[in-house]
Amino acid sequence: MKVLHFFKTYYPRTMGGVEQFIFQLSEGGRAHGITAQVLSLSEHGASRNVEVGEHLAHTSKLDLNIASTGFSLSAFKDFHELVEGVDIINYHFPWPFMDVVHFATRVRKPTVVSYHSDIVKQKTLLKFYRPLMNKFLSNVDRIIATSPKYVETSPVLQHFLDKVTVIPIGLGRGTYPQVSPEKLKHWNTIFQGRFFLFVGALRYYKGLEYLLEAARTVHFPIVILGQGPMELQLKAQAIKLGLTNVHFLGGLPDEDKTALLTLCFGLVFPSHLRSEAFGVSLLEAAMFSKPLISCEIGTGTTYINIAGETGLVVPPGDTHALAQAMIWLWENPVESQAMGVRAALRFEKEFTANQMVDSYAQVYRSLLSTA
């Protein structure tokens, strides 16, 4: 079985939760007889057959980017050519340009939409996009949501419940690199003792401005791993607040990320808007037996992180509550460690890549059998 994933960005050009999800699905599918390819856009131009792990990635030239939506004239031709050689198309929503490509190329293959998030920020543009969005979601064969909680709270998905299936995102421990003793020693030397870690793209919905405000109250180290459009603004805020306990590392290779996940005391994940539909970084930390801090935003973050069991959950945008949660974990290391153990157990029960890929494979086969 051959599957084409279509999303606006992908490895190795960009790193993020959706990219990690597509990577896990593509790599894990090989054990189920699924060969995956990925088509995305790149400002660096077109490319073909780039090896990412054990699968192939292609790019079309990004011509224009408006309101976080990439456009590409060449993508129509590239998509049409790649579709000819596959059995299933797996779209990744939201990306309005993708809807246009779907209809313009007159797709006749079975289609799946991995529904990653409602459109939250672009409310004005959503009014104009909604008719196309509804037509697109009505036209595809299956919509896959990442958590039951997101289905319950999404006004969009409530209109398509007859074609919605819930398959949580999963991770494969084997896809993460083995960390050398030298790498662990390197980071252990820099951050001696305990520290909190944030991992993710520095975007508007990550709530990092509240984390920086909370850092004024707490005095233990906070390490921020990631890059993105908010980076300069956040660094300026940290300087203005006089923070010396916050460390911006930018983007780093996977071995460094794995080392930091291994060494950190806990993960703090202050995303405060519904654009954060799941929280892959929470899964990564759970896989490494770390206690979690997240916000209750009605999405998958609190499907992963169960309050009082795997970590602590605070109201979104509440600087005081965020600081108090960090202080509680810091001052109660035995209880925190127990939360981390329970997070790992929940990960193994609900969120492994094998479980995710097996469920996707069942969806793919069911669509092919009725095509």
N, C-alpha and C positions, 0 to 999 in steps of 0.2 A: 504494500500500500504506500502511495506517495502523497505527501501533504505539503502544501505551500502555505506558509505563514506570511501575512501581510501586515506590516505596522510601519509607522513613520520613522522610527529609529531602531538601530540594533547594534550589537557588537560587531566589530571591535571599536566602532566610532563613538558609541555612547554606552554608558553604564547606568542601569536603573532597575527598578523592580520588575517592570514589564519585560525588559530585555532578559533579566535573569529567569523569569517564568518561561519565556519562549525557548531559552537555552535548555532549561531542565526538561521541557516537553520534547524538544528535538533530540536531545541526547538519550533520554530515557526511552523514546519510541523505538529505538533500534532493537531492543529486546523483544518488542512486540511485532517485529517485521515492518515497522514504519520508517520510511526514509523521508526526512524533512529537509525542506529548503526554506529560506527566509528572504523576502524582498522588502527593502526599506529605502528611504531616501537619504542622500548625503550631499552636503555642500561641496564635498571634494570631487564629486562627479560619479559617473557610472563605473561599476565594477562587476565582474562575473566570477563565480566559482571560488570565492574566498573561503578557505577552510576555517571554520570556527568549531573547535572540538572535532567531532566526527561527522559534522554536517556542513552544508554549503550555504553561504550567504551571498546575496546579490544586492546591488544598490542602483537606483536610478538617480539622475542628477536633480538635486533640489534647486528649483528655480525661484521659489518665493515662499516666504513664511509670514503668515498673517494670523494673529491671535492664536499662536501655538499650533497652527495648522499648516503643514508643509504642502506645497503644490509642485507638481512636476509634469511637464508635457510628455517627456519620454516614458514616464511610468505607465501610461496607457498601453503602449506597444510592448514594453518589457513584461508587464503583468499578463497581457494576452498571450504572449509567447510561452511564458512559464506555466500558465494554466493548462495549456495544451498537453503538457507532459505529466500532470498530476491527477490524482483521484478525488482529493478533498481540498477545499480552500478553507483555511482557518484565519478569519479576520480578527483583529484586535481593536476593540472599541474603547474610547471614542477617537475618531479621526474623520471628520466630515469629507475630506478629499477621497477617502477610501470608499465612501458610499457612492460618490460620483463615478469612480473607476468601475465599481461593481456593475452599475447600470450601463455605463458607456460601452463596456466590453461585452455586454450581453452574456454574462456568465451562465453556463449550463451544467456546471458541476455541483455536487452537494456542498453546502456551505454551513460553516459553524462560526459563530461569533463568541469569542471570549470577551465577556463584558467586564472591563476592569474598573470603570467608574462612570457615574453620571457626569454630565457637564455641569460644573459648579460655578466657575468663575465668570465665564462668558455669557451672562444671563441675557444681555440684549441681543447678542448674535444668535443665541439659542432660539429666540422667537422666530427668526428667519429660517433657521436650520431645522426646526422641529418637523415640518412636513416631510422633508427629505429623510430625516432620521427615522420617523415612523414608517415611512414607505420601505426603507432599507431593512429595518428590524422585522417588518411584516413579511419581507421577501425571503429572508434567509431561512434555512431549515431548522437550526437549533441555536439557542442562546445559552451559554454556560456562565453562570455567576459563581463568584469565588466563596461566598458564604451565605447561609440562610438568612443571616441578619441583614445583609445588604439587599437581598430580594425583598424582605419585609419592609425596608425603609426607602426603597427606590420607587419614586412615582412613575418612572419610565417602565421598569420591569413589571410593575403591577398590571400593565396593559398587555403583557405577553406571557402570562403565566403558563399558558398551554404549551409553550415551546421552551420554557426555561428548565434547565437542569443545574443543580448545584454540585460543583466539583471544587473542593478547596485546593489552593496552590500547594504544591509539595516540593521538597528539596531532596536532593540526593547527596548524602555525606561524601560519597566517592568522587563527586565532581569538584570538591574543594581540595586544594593542594595540601600535601604534607608540608608542615612547617619545619624548617631546619632549626636545630638548636641555636645556631648563630643568629637567626632572625628573631627568635624568642628572646635571646639575650640582649639583642639590640634594643628592642622595645621595652624590655624590662629595665634596662639601664636608663632609658629616657624617662619613663613613667614609673618611678620606683614606688612600690606599694600599690594600693588600690586606686582605681579610677572608674568613672562612668564613661560609657561610650555611646555616641550617636553615629549611626551609619545611614547614609542616604543622600539623594540629590538635594542641594540647597535651594528649595523651591518655596513659593509663597505659602503653601498649605502645610509645611512641615512644623510650623510653630516654633521655630528656632529663636525668634525674637523673645518669646516667653521663657525659653530655656536660659537665654543670656540674662534676662532680668532675674530669674531664679538664682543664677550663679552669684549674684550680689549677696544673697542670703547665706548660701552654703560656701564652704571654703575648700572643699576637696576638688581634685582634678576632674575636669570634664573634657573629653577628647571628641572632636567633631571630624569624622572621616567622610569626605565627599566634596563635590564641587557642583556649581550650578549658578543660575542667574542672580541669586541673592547673596553670593559670596562677598562681594565688596561691601554691600550694605551691612551685612552682619559683622564683618570685621571692623567697620567704622563704628558700629554700635558698641562692640566690645571695647574698643579704645576709649570711646566716650564714657563708658561706665567704669573704666579703669580696671578691667578684669585681668587678673594675672593667672587665674586658675583654669582658663579656657584655652584649648589648643586646637587650632585649625590645621589639619594635615593635608587638605586638598584631596585629589584623587590619587589612589595608590594601587599597586598590583594586588591580585587576589591573595598572594601569600602574606602580604602585610595585613590585609583585612582579616585573614584567618588567624594570624598571630594576635592581633588586637582583640578579636572575639574570644580567643583562648585566655588572654590575660586579664580582660576587664572584670570589674566587680559586678556590673550589671548594665543593662541597656536602657537608656532613656529615649523615649520616642514620643515627642510632644505634638505630633500632627493634630491639628485642631479643626480641619475642614473635611467634608465628605469626599474631596478629591483623593484623599488617602483611603482607598477602598479596602485595602487588605493589610499591607505592612510586611513585606518580605523580610525586612531587617529584623522584625520581631521573631519570625520563624528561624532566621539564622542564629539569633541569640538563644532561642529555646533549644535548638539543636546542640548548642554548646553549653547547655545547663546553666544559663544565666537568669536571674530574676529580672522581670520586665516592668517598665513603667510606661503606660500609654494613657490616652484620653478616651472618654466615652463620646464617640461621634456617630454612633449608630451604624458602624461598618464592621468589617472583618477584624479590626484591631482588637476588639474585645471578644471576638470569636477565638482568637489565638490566646490572648491574655485574659485569663479569668481572675477577676478581682479577688484578692485574698488567697488565691490558690497558686497561681503561677507568677504573681506579681501584684502591683498596685495600679489602680485605675483612678484618674482624677478628671475633674471637669475640664473641657477644652478652654485654652486661653487663660487659665487660672494660675498665675505666677506663684502665689502663695502655696496653693495645694501641690503644685509641682515640686517646689522646694521642700515642703514637708514630707512628701513621698520619698524624695532622695535621702533626706535626713533619716527617716525611719529605717530604710534599708541599710544605710551606712551604720547606724547605731545598733542594729539587730542582725549581725552577720550570720548567726546560726539559723534564724528564721528565714533570712534571705537565701541562704544556701539551700534550704529545704524547698523554697519556692522554685529555685533553679532546677532542682531535681525533678519536681513535678512538671515544670515546663518541658523538660526533655522527655518525660514519659508521655505527656500529651502530644508532643511532636511525633513520637514513634507511633502513637495510636492513630493520629488523624492526618498528619501532614507530610508523609514521605513521598518522594517522587514516584516510587513504584505504584503507590495507591492512585496518585493523580493520573499517571500515564495509562494505567490499566482502565480507569474510568473513561478517559478520553478515547482510548482504543475501542471501547464498547460503543461509544457514541458514533465514532467513525464507521464502524462495521454495520451498525444498525441503519445508518443513512445509506451506505452502499448497497445493503441488501434490499432496500426499497426504492433505489434509484431507477 
